[in-house]
Amino acid sequence: MVALGSTTTAVSHSTTKKHTVIFRSFHGGLLASRTDHPYRDYIYMWDNITSNDIEWAASSVQGIGLLRRPWRGRLSRAFNYIDGRCGNMLADQKKSSDYHDLLRILRSRLQAVLDRLGHVTTDTFTIQVLVATAQRFWLEIVAALDYMDWVKPVMDGIKSLHPAHRAEHRIGTFTWDVGVTQLFFKAQIPVFFIRPWESFANQVILRVIEPSPPGTCITHPAHPFPIVFDGPPSDPKKYVAQHRCLCLFQGYRDPFNFHTVPSSAVAPSSTSTMLPQNSSRTGPICLDRDVSHRLDYSSQVGRPKHKKNANNISRDKFSDLHGDYAPLAISAWSEALSSINEESERAQTLSPDLVATAYMFPDPRIITNVNAVRQKAYLRQLDHSFDALKYRATAMGSEASPLRPQQWRDLLALALKCADGPSSSKLKSSSSIKSFKAAEDMLGSCMRDQGVVVQLVPPPSSDDHPFDVHRGRQLIWELCELNFRYELLALDNRAARDWEMPLAVSATMSAINDFASDRQNMILAVFPGGSLIPSAGEGVGDGFGGEWVTRRERLRNLQELMRGWVVPLPGACHGLLGMTESEGSLKVEKALAAHYAQTFFDFFGRPPILPCRKPVYDH
């Protein structure tokens, strides 16, 4: 091992290399090592998460929770720090557009991770991965900012090294890569060049040092992280594999287009993304967008039209919810369902999959359209198992798919059939046992992973009163929101136009600038908190049923999202969403709602679940 001093000569650095490749070389070496360095205020960006940092959910699901508020506050402060620096750097027009794009992409990825940490209740392993992902993105952004702010100017001789960036303030790096050694030396950052002692001829060797194994200074996590790459550390494919793996944790999967591939059918790959070792799944996750679901006008020429039977769809699905537990409809969306043209050309041409007639969460009409006894039983079961249903949809290892209405009825009626659960003395009939087992299977294998345990049936109740009306409306509103958000994700996955990465973009950039992540970020921008899961603190006026100031921003984001669909926006949707709630703006709002409902029907063969007004609690 050789430490390069100030008298060592290094060859000049080629300025033709992409910034995205260069700054990664400084990723570790720029870390602060002294207490007077400003990055020491963010020392927690190198800390690990333990179970003590998680606020466990008090629900039917044991083993899931949210990152505690103090930790979320620290991550937020770290984000605000780099956000300010990114703003200044993006305002500098002298920097290359590639560099600006890199900062925007990394910043948006970091924001998506922080939003998910703040809204989605999940298991310990996923929280640990998400925090590590946020830390990684933050460090990459810091490294990119430092590289352009002072490392590259020092290397190019434009300015001298600032005292705050002296070598003793930096950890430096150990490397056997000659190129990295040259870069670090020219930037005046400590570097230790590792070489086999046999390669030296006439040099004086004071001591030969055997490198220590990583285990001497690294504590392995309680949950083993997946191996996402097996190859040389300098291979660019490593960076690609890391980001593809992180996308599995930070994004939401489309449950209407999800499948697994058995291990025996998958060839080994150095960049395959595998689940943790204790997962019950048999193979890697496949999140590729199925192009067979995409609307391709050219492929439909000469195809026979498939006539839909309108009688197969209950007419109440084309109208707003009604009943004691139904939330109020949003005026601009109230006519969207009734305006659906069941005989539209696209509706007659496309053949929806069988899964398209299912629902990721129970159809609210299953509850609102039954008698009082069933309503109470269904709402009690839903209230008890809602966290399990959300975890089923968001868990990284979940195989859950949408269920047919009758399957949801069976699950919601579980308390009527199974009393206290499978071990209860009341559960004697074989049909009840089968119902309980079927419900477990419907929830998916994710409940058996990562130490998560679910109690499917609520405790027995002797309360003869009807289910609380306000709580019931809150549950129905949340069902509407969850179905609407996941259905928008599924529709965009089918209707969005393909996007091709320019050939000039490097493999490194393509790893983080992927089409699916960009589209998903646009979808999340439509909803409060950037999440498909409504948060407990989501206000009455935050969504599509709120005041115009906030509603306008949601509508503009939805409008921009739908511009990217292969189905053209009708002329009425192109109008201006003004600063005030004018008649013209309301017409655009209604047109956007109608266009969404029609497009969803064309692709899925059924009306969508639309958002409602969030109930206001009357004291």
KASUL-V98197 format. One record per residue. N is the residue number from 1. SS is DSSP state (a for helix, b for strand, c for the rest). PHI is phi as a letter, one per 30 degrees, with the letter a starting at -180 (999 if undefined). PSI is psi as a letter, one per 30 degrees, with the letter a starting at -180 (999 if undefined). Layout:
N_SS_PHI_PSI ; N_SS_PHI_PSI
This chain:
1_c_999_k ; 2_b_b_k ; 3_b_c_k ; 4_c_d_k ; 5_c_c_a ; 6_c_d_f ; 7_c_c_f ; 8_c_d_k ; 9_c_c_k ; 10_c_b_k ; 11_c_d_l ; 12_c_d_l ; 13_c_d_k ; 14_c_d_k ; 15_c_d_g ; 16_c_d_f ; 17_c_d_k ; 18_c_d_k ; 19_a_e_e ; 20_a_d_f ; 21_a_d_e ; 22_a_d_e ; 23_a_d_f ; 24_a_d_f ; 25_a_d_f ; 26_c_c_g ; 27_c_e_e ; 28_c_c_e ; 29_c_d_f ; 30_c_d_f ; 31_c_d_k ; 32_b_d_k ; 33_c_b_f ; 34_c_b_l ; 35_c_d_f ; 36_c_c_g ; 37_c_d_k ; 38_a_d_f ; 39_a_d_f ; 40_a_d_f ; 41_a_d_f ; 42_a_c_h ; 43_a_d_f ; 44_a_d_f ; 45_a_d_f ; 46_a_c_g ; 47_c_d_l ; 48_c_c_l ; 49_c_c_k ; 50_c_c_l ; 51_a_d_f ; 52_a_d_f ; 53_a_c_g ; 54_b_c_k ; 55_b_c_j ; 56_b_d_k ; 57_c_d_k ; 58_c_c_i ; 59_c_b_a ; 60_c_d_f ; 61_b_c_k ; 62_b_c_k ; 63_c_j_g ; 64_b_b_l ; 65_b_a_a ; 66_b_c_l ; 67_b_d_k ; 68_c_d_l ; 69_a_e_e ; 70_a_e_e ; 71_a_d_e ; 72_a_d_e ; 73_a_d_e ; 74_a_d_e ; 75_a_d_e ; 76_a_d_e ; 77_a_d_e ; 78_a_d_e ; 79_a_d_e ; 80_a_d_e ; 81_a_d_e ; 82_a_d_f ; 83_a_d_e ; 84_a_d_e ; 85_a_d_e ; 86_a_d_e ; 87_a_d_e ; 88_a_d_e ; 89_a_d_e ; 90_a_d_f ; 91_c_d_f ; 92_c_d_j ; 93_c_d_f ; 94_c_d_f ; 95_c_d_l ; 96_c_d_l ; 97_a_d_e ; 98_a_d_e ; 99_a_d_e ; 100_a_d_e ; 101_a_d_e ; 102_a_d_e ; 103_a_d_e ; 104_a_d_e ; 105_a_d_e ; 106_a_d_e ; 107_a_d_e ; 108_a_d_e ; 109_a_d_e ; 110_a_d_e ; 111_a_d_e ; 112_a_d_e ; 113_a_d_e ; 114_a_d_e ; 115_a_d_e ; 116_a_d_e ; 117_a_d_e ; 118_a_d_f ; 119_a_b_f ; 120_c_c_j ; 121_c_d_k ; 122_b_a_a ; 123_b_d_l ; 124_a_e_e ; 125_a_e_e ; 126_a_d_e ; 127_a_d_e ; 128_a_d_e ; 129_a_d_e ; 130_a_d_e ; 131_a_d_e ; 132_a_d_e ; 133_a_d_e ; 134_a_d_e ; 135_a_d_e ; 136_a_d_e ; 137_a_d_e ; 138_a_d_e ; 139_a_d_e ; 140_a_d_e ; 141_a_d_e ; 142_a_e_e ; 143_a_d_e ; 144_a_d_e ; 145_a_d_e ; 146_a_d_e ; 147_a_d_e ; 148_a_d_f ; 149_a_d_e ; 150_a_b_f ; 151_a_d_e ; 152_a_d_e ; 153_a_e_e ; 154_a_d_e ; 155_a_d_e ; 156_c_d_f ; 157_c_i_g ; 158_c_d_e ; 159_c_b_l ; 160_c_d_l ; 161_c_d_k ; 162_c_d_k ; 163_a_e_e ; 164_a_d_f ; 165_a_c_g ; 166_c_d_l ; 167_a_e_e ; 168_a_d_f ; 169_a_d_f ; 170_b_b_k ; 171_c_d_e ; 172_c_i_a ; 173_b_a_l ; 174_b_c_k ; 175_b_a_l ; 176_c_c_g ; 177_c_c_k ; 178_a_d_e ; 179_a_d_e ; 180_a_d_e ; 181_a_e_e ; 182_a_d_e ; 183_a_d_e ; 184_a_d_e ; 185_a_d_e ; 186_a_d_e ; 187_c_d_g ; 188_c_i_h ; 189_c_c_k ; 190_c_e_k ; 191_b_b_k ; 192_b_c_j ; 193_b_c_j ; 194_c_d_k ; 195_c_b_k ; 196_c_d_k ; 197_a_d_f ; 198_a_d_f ; 199_a_d_f ; 200_c_c_k ; 201_c_c_d ; 202_c_c_g ; 203_c_d_l ; 204_c_d_k ; 205_c_c_j ; 206_c_d_e ; 207_c_a_k ; 208_c_c_k ; 209_c_c_k ; 210_c_d_k ; 211_c_e_k ; 212_c_d_k ; 213_c_d_l ; 214_a_e_f ; 215_a_d_f ; 216_a_d_f ; 217_c_b_g ; 218_c_b_k ; 219_c_c_k ; 220_c_d_k ; 221_c_d_l ; 222_c_d_e ; 223_c_c_j ; 224_c_d_k ; 225_c_d_l ; 226_c_d_k ; 227_c_d_j ; 228_c_c_f ; 229_c_a_k ; 230_c_b_j ; 231_c_l_a ; 232_c_e_k ; 233_c_d_f ; 234_c_d_f ; 235_c_d_k ; 236_a_e_f ; 237_a_d_f ; 238_a_d_e ; 239_a_d_e ; 240_a_d_e ; 241_a_d_e ; 242_a_d_e ; 243_a_d_e ; 244_a_d_e ; 245_a_d_e ; 246_a_d_e ; 247_a_d_f ; 248_a_d_e ; 249_a_d_e ; 250_a_d_f ; 251_c_c_l ; 252_c_c_k ; 253_c_d_l ; 254_c_d_j ; 255_a_d_f ; 256_a_d_f ; 257_a_b_i ; 258_c_b_k ; 259_b_a_l ; 260_b_c_l ; 261_c_c_k ; 262_c_e_l ; 263_a_e_e ; 264_a_d_f ; 265_a_c_f ; 266_c_c_k ; 267_c_d_k ; 268_c_d_k ; 269_c_b_k ; 270_c_d_f ; 271_c_c_g ; 272_c_d_k ; 273_c_c_j ; 274_c_c_l ; 275_c_d_l ; 276_c_e_l ; 277_c_d_f ; 278_c_c_g ; 279_c_d_k ; 280_c_d_f ; 281_c_d_l ; 282_c_c_f ; 283_c_a_a ; 284_c_d_l ; 285_b_d_k ; 286_b_c_j ; 287_c_c_g ; 288_c_d_k ; 289_c_d_k ; 290_c_d_j ; 291_a_d_f ; 292_a_d_f ; 293_a_d_f ; 294_c_d_l ; 295_c_d_j ; 296_c_c_j ; 297_c_d_e ; 298_a_d_e ; 299_a_d_f ; 300_a_c_f ; 301_c_d_k ; 302_c_i_f ; 303_c_d_k ; 304_c_d_k ; 305_c_d_k ; 306_c_c_j ; 307_c_d_k ; 308_c_d_k ; 309_c_c_j ; 310_a_d_f ; 311_a_d_f ; 312_a_d_f ; 313_c_c_k ; 314_c_e_k ; 315_a_d_f ; 316_a_d_f ; 317_a_d_f ; 318_a_c_g ; 319_c_b_l ; 320_c_d_l ; 321_c_d_l ; 322_c_b_l ; 323_c_j_l ; 324_c_d_e ; 325_c_c_g ; 326_c_d_k ; 327_c_d_l ; 328_c_d_k ; 329_b_d_l ; 330_c_d_k ; 331_a_e_e ; 332_a_d_f ; 333_a_c_f ; 334_c_d_f ; 335_c_c_g ; 336_c_d_e ; 337_c_d_e ; 338_c_d_f ; 339_c_d_f ; 340_c_d_k ; 341_c_c_j ; 342_c_d_f ; 343_c_c_g ; 344_c_d_l ; 345_a_d_e ; 346_a_d_e ; 347_a_d_e ; 348_a_d_f ; 349_a_d_e ; 350_c_d_k ; 351_c_c_j ; 352_c_d_k ; 353_c_d_l ; 354_a_d_e ; 355_a_d_f ; 356_a_d_f ; 357_a_d_g ; 358_c_c_l ; 359_b_b_k ; 360_c_d_e ; 361_c_b_l ; 362_c_e_k ; 363_c_d_k ; 364_c_e_f ; 365_a_d_f ; 366_a_e_e ; 367_a_c_e ; 368_a_d_f ; 369_c_c_g ; 370_c_c_l ; 371_c_d_l ; 372_a_d_e ; 373_a_d_e ; 374_a_d_e ; 375_a_e_e ; 376_a_d_e ; 377_a_d_e ; 378_a_d_e ; 379_a_d_e ; 380_a_d_e ; 381_a_d_e ; 382_a_d_e ; 383_a_e_e ; 384_a_d_e ; 385_a_c_g ; 386_a_d_e ; 387_a_d_e ; 388_a_d_e ; 389_a_d_e ; 390_a_d_e ; 391_a_d_e ; 392_a_e_e ; 393_a_d_f ; 394_a_c_f ; 395_c_d_k ; 396_c_d_e ; 397_c_c_g ; 398_c_d_k ; 399_c_c_g ; 400_c_d_k ; 401_c_b_l ; 402_c_e_l ; 403_b_c_l ; 404_c_d_l ; 405_a_e_e ; 406_a_d_e ; 407_a_d_e ; 408_a_d_e ; 409_a_d_e ; 410_a_d_e ; 411_a_d_e ; 412_a_d_f ; 413_c_c_g ; 414_a_e_e ; 415_a_d_e ; 416_a_d_f ; 417_a_c_e ; 418_a_c_f ; 419_c_h_c ; 420_c_c_g ; 421_c_k_a ; 422_c_d_f ; 423_c_c_f ; 424_c_d_k ; 425_c_d_f ; 426_c_d_f ; 427_c_c_i ; 428_c_c_e ; 429_c_d_k ; 430_a_d_e ; 431_a_d_e ; 432_a_d_e ; 433_a_d_e ; 434_a_d_e ; 435_a_d_e ; 436_a_d_e ; 437_a_d_e ; 438_a_d_e ; 439_a_d_e ; 440_a_d_e ; 441_a_d_e ; 442_a_d_e ; 443_a_d_f ; 444_c_j_l ; 445_a_d_f ; 446_a_d_f ; 447_a_d_f ; 448_a_c_f ; 449_c_c_l ; 450_c_h_h ; 451_c_i_g ; 452_c_d_k ; 453_b_b_k ; 454_b_b_k ; 455_c_c_j ; 456_c_d_e ; 457_c_c_k ; 458_c_d_l ; 459_c_d_l ; 460_c_d_k ; 461_c_b_k ; 462_c_c_g ; 463_c_d_k ; 464_c_c_f ; 465_c_d_l ; 466_c_d_l ; 467_c_d_k ; 468_c_e_k ; 469_a_d_e ; 470_a_d_e ; 471_a_d_e ; 472_a_d_e ; 473_a_d_e ; 474_a_d_e ; 475_a_d_e ; 476_a_d_e ; 477_a_e_e ; 478_a_d_e ; 479_a_d_e ; 480_a_d_e ; 481_a_d_e ; 482_a_d_e ; 483_a_d_e ; 484_a_d_e ; 485_a_d_e ; 486_a_d_e ; 487_a_d_e ; 488_a_d_e ; 489_a_d_e ; 490_a_d_e ; 491_a_d_e ; 492_a_d_e ; 493_a_d_f ; 494_a_c_e ; 495_a_c_f ; 496_b_d_k ; 497_c_d_k ; 498_c_d_k ; 499_c_b_k ; 500_c_c_k ; 501_c_d_k ; 502_c_e_k ; 503_c_d_f ; 504_c_d_f ; 505_c_d_k ; 506_c_d_l ; 507_a_d_e ; 508_a_d_e ; 509_a_d_e ; 510_a_d_f ; 511_a_d_e ; 512_a_c_f ; 513_c_c_h ; 514_c_c_l ; 515_a_d_e ; 516_a_d_e ; 517_a_d_e ; 518_a_d_e ; 519_a_d_e ; 520_a_d_e ; 521_a_d_e ; 522_a_d_e ; 523_a_d_e ; 524_a_d_f ; 525_c_d_f ; 526_c_d_f ; 527_c_c_l ; 528_a_e_k ; 529_a_i_g ; 530_a_h_h ; 531_c_b_k ; 532_c_d_f ; 533_c_c_j ; 534_c_e_k ; 535_c_d_l ; 536_c_d_f ; 537_c_c_g ; 538_c_d_k ; 539_c_d_l ; 540_c_d_e ; 541_c_c_g ; 542_c_d_f ; 543_c_c_a ; 544_c_d_f ; 545_c_c_g ; 546_c_d_a ; 547_c_d_l ; 548_a_d_e ; 549_a_e_e ; 550_a_d_e ; 551_a_d_e ; 552_a_e_e ; 553_a_d_e ; 554_a_d_e ; 555_a_d_e ; 556_a_d_e ; 557_a_d_e ; 558_a_d_e ; 559_a_d_e ; 560_a_d_e ; 561_a_d_e ; 562_a_d_f ; 563_a_d_f ; 564_c_d_g ; 565_b_d_l ; 566_c_d_f ; 567_c_d_j ; 568_c_d_k ; 569_c_d_k ; 570_c_d_l ; 571_a_e_e ; 572_a_d_f ; 573_a_d_f ; 574_a_d_g ; 575_c_d_l ; 576_c_d_k ; 577_c_c_j ; 578_c_d_l ; 579_c_d_f ; 580_c_c_l ; 581_c_d_i ; 582_c_c_l ; 583_a_d_e ; 584_a_d_e ; 585_a_d_e ; 586_a_d_e ; 587_a_d_e ; 588_a_d_e ; 589_a_e_e ; 590_a_d_e ; 591_a_d_e ; 592_a_d_e ; 593_a_d_e ; 594_a_d_e ; 595_a_d_e ; 596_a_d_e ; 597_a_d_e ; 598_a_d_e ; 599_a_d_e ; 600_a_d_e ; 601_a_d_e ; 602_a_d_e ; 603_a_d_e ; 604_a_c_f ; 605_c_i_g ; 606_c_a_l ; 607_c_d_k ; 608_c_d_l ; 609_c_d_k ; 610_c_c_l ; 611_c_d_l ; 612_b_b_l ; 613_c_d_k ; 614_c_d_k ; 615_c_d_k ; 616_c_c_k ; 617_c_d_k ; 618_c_c_j ; 619_c_d_999
